[in-house]
Amino acid sequence: EQATNFSDLPSSAIDVVTIFQRLRTAKTEISKHRLSLLKSYGNDEKILSTAGISNSRDSTVLVDKMKLAMLQGKENFVISVAGSSVSAGHDNLGSDAWPVVLGDTLRPLWTSVLGVNFTVRNQAVGGRNPNPHTLCLGPMLGEDADIVIREWQYWAFHEGFEPNTVLLPERSDHIQDQVSGVRDPVLQAAGLEVFIRMALMLKNRPAVHLLFLQHSERLHSKPLKYLSDWLNPEKKSKQPGIFSPYASTSAVNYFDAFGTTFDHLREKAKRPRWSKDLDENTGKKVACPDDGYDDVGACPVDFEKQDGYHKGLLFVNWHPGKLGHQVMGHQFAYYYMGLMLNAVESLLAVGKDGLLQARKALLTQSGRQNNAPLPSPIVCNPDICENKPSCAYSYLPKAHGPDVGDWILNKTTEGTAAEEMEEGEDGEEEGKATTPTASSSSSPSSSRFLDVWSNANIGGGWVNSVAPHQELCNAKSFFDSKCYAPRRKGTEDCVRCMQHLSHLDQKRAFRGWRGSGELSVKLAFKGSSSKCSVWVCEPPYEWSKPDTVANFATDLKFAVNDKPCTQSNKCYRVEQVGYKQCGVLDVRSLDNKCAGKTARLSIKVAPAPQVPASACRYDDGERRCRFDGAFQGTEGEEKYCKVAANKKCFPQKRIRNLDEISAFISEIIVM
């Protein structure tokens, strides 16, 4: 019988002679590539040495993962990146993003020399804060990830959650109320723990690496000391780091791209230093202000060679330039090549005859490591972070399903809930993509999607769609703008079009109007420990929310097994940060024995005819009406709010166009 997994391969199927020869070759090639990379930076090891915690559990765990891959104990070695527009490569070509640089640097060593399939997945999505998407790391990054790298440079760890959601107040005594240089340290710690736990709950128990750019004084004046205190299990003080239970048993580390790694370049740079931007009027160089020398993004250490060694832009604006991405990709590659070299030398030391025994020991150890229970939550709310959620996730890119479309029930108008769920498709087999992914297709026009839509739609409505306000470009735009012409391809419009065409990220969601009928999906509350909590979330819409998008407080109706789920029966509330909303359902209020069961969730768009009076407030600074509360950040204040003589705002008697209002559902999370 043919083995279905590399770890199931019998010893007789392992060609130790070939593997040993590959290891000998790899030792030479990895050393040569690492030395060549170092030479390209003038033998400046400081700029490439980014790991925050050296000699940590991180290196031990990762070296063992690498050894197992080298011994055919697993089929692939996968690095998955979660993050923002920084990692997605915005303001650059997607092919220049640092995860691509990392993959291109390491792939020849893994694939050509060691014979191991190697993948770097860039799953970053621009203009999206970290949460609640952190709860969906499975479909986003892949259950098979060996290393998870997190970058959300311009967001705090907890952003996207309301404070009482991510942190229980009684848990705040686990961390100092004040950490120098860190705002909201207790909430930051809770948000960080959510990410660490969600990543370590992936099937392959990956290494967790946290990336920080640290290019400006505002960001790196306190160079991540708090993370060293929180994560380092080898603290000399009697009080261990609050997250030492994770760092001492799993691979957790942080990386500093342009902070301490560039300090020696800051110190030796000649003065005056010049701004990266020329004067708009004269086109001449502009000297950096005296208090701006710390920011290597705006005030590079050298005007021509902004990393000190290569020509190019380190930063375009708040986004890294092509050179900045190159530096970050090379920093990670240098670190990982060092661990690869350790792994190779360790295996060569046991000799050809010891490889099979080493493989057996590593498989046993890996199984034990991957299945070991995590510590109990330390500062994060157990309702959010204790157990692994199930998640239907419609953003692109994603590693695999389920998509929201995979949970849609094929039949929504006849029969009982139980009958419908028997006919519905679960779509939850982890690792099996039943909907488009970044590696298969970015188009929602597959037969699988069309089949789901045609069976689920009522009145022709709910469809997979790109969320509004995304700056996208397609082939038609490219040709309509004649960007193929030599005289046009260098224009700003065509450069932007090419950049957008090259990016993988799209905020996609299932969209429905009031004429679309119910969107019915199957929920599974797995195990007796299920919280029976359901999050139904919309995507972000860039800087503001269109007034034609449904408000979760006034325009949607939810039901579970045909029982209304409302605020009045304490089944429903709205989780809102900025304008972005999630409907949070507590199914226990309808069925206190819901754990271990399945249920049918129905969502219907039912817009309120008018904006509620509580939505309008007077802004003294701007001297006009602004939306407030559930309508905060929504466009259209001037249409729906009016200023009275007493400087108070009240809603105008304006009826909304109910047929224009549509809802976007980008993810459904079950806890």
Secondary structure, DSSP 8 states (H G I E B T S, - for coil): ---SSGGG--GGG--HHHHHHHHHHHHHHHHHHHHHHHHHTTT-HHHH--BSSSSSHHHHHHHHHHHHHHTTSSSEEEEEEEE-HHHHTTTS-GGGSHHHHHHHHHHIIIIIIT--EEEEEE---TT--STTGGGGHHHHH-TT-SEEEEE-TTS-TTTTS-HHHHB-GGGGGGS-S-BTTBSSHHHHHHHHHHHHHHHHTSTT--EEEEEE---SHHHHSS-SHHHHHHH-TT-SSSS--TTHHHHTTS-EEEEESSSHHHHHHHHH--SS-B-SS--TTT----B--GGGTT-TTTS-SSSSBTTSSS-B-SBSSSSB-HHHHHHHHHHHHHHHHHHHHHHHHHHHHH-GGGHHHHHHHHHHHHHHHHHS-----SSB-HHHHSS--EEEE--BS-SS---HHHHB-S--SSS-HHHHHHHS-----TT---S--TTT-S-S-SHHHHHHHHHH-STT--EEEE-TT-----HHHHHHTTTTSTTTTTSHHHHHHHHHHH---B-EEEEEEGGG--EEEEEE--STT---EEEEE----TTSB-TTB--TTTSEEEEETTEEE-TTTTSEEEEEETTEEEEEEEGGGT-TT-TT-EEEEEEEE---SS--GGGEEEETTTTEEEE-GGGTTBS-HHHHEEE-TTS-EEE-S----TTT-EEEE-EEEE-
